[in-house]
Amino acid sequence: MRFALFDLDNTLVNRATAFPHAITGLCNDWGYGPDIEAWLTTELADRAAPADFGRLIAEFRLPDDEARLWRGYVDRIASSVTCDAATLSGLDQLRSKGWTVGIATNGAADIQRAKLAATGLLDCVDGFAVSGDIEVRKPDRRLFELAAERCGTNLSHGGWMIGDNPAADIGGGRAAGLRTIWLHGRPWPDDLAPAERTVRAAIDAITILLNESE
């Protein structure tokens, strides 16, 4: 079985560019000023969770509800991220060539699921696993195992992991027995062995896999 797992944020979807737009939109929605916008930009830069909005309320003594603010953030970020048409088409091509395709992503379950639905990725993969479902984050092998299981396979068959994070995606994928393709961008740790392949975008990784299948 030919099997490939993809990371979500900054691999299949553009969180880095969508995030500032989402934060600005949120602040406009709620009537928040630049001080709160700056706080959110800093505190939510790497990841976000409902408790972050509890901290926001406490920090600025806001008369707001944590759950309402979180829901607003989920809606805003989901509407801001995109997956380009070429990547969606490429994932469909992989599956038509007999590949099993999944997603293994860190993040809060509801926000990652919202991104998958909003971008159309749910229709292009066989399964996915989100760290928030089991409170285990990449590079922990268990998240890769869950993703494979939800795709109807297991790691003993091998496969590929494609992602932008050297430690979580490439180091974690390799430790899980997968070959790896790195989306160049983040600094590469000196003590981490290189990925098998390095590309600039997910569609380039998909092209590599499609060529392998021929």
Secondary structure, 3 states (H helix, E strand, C coil): CEEEEECCECCCECHHHHHHHHHHHHHHHHCCCHHHHHHHHHHCCCCCCHHHHHHHHHHHCCCCCHHHHHHHHHHHHHHHCCCCHHHHHHHHHHHHCCEEEEEEECCCHHHHHHHHHHHCHHHHCCEEEEHHHHCCCCCCHHHHHHHHHHCCCCHHHCCEEEECCHHHHHHHHHHCCCEEEEECCCCCCCCCCCCCEEECCHHHHHHHHHHHCC
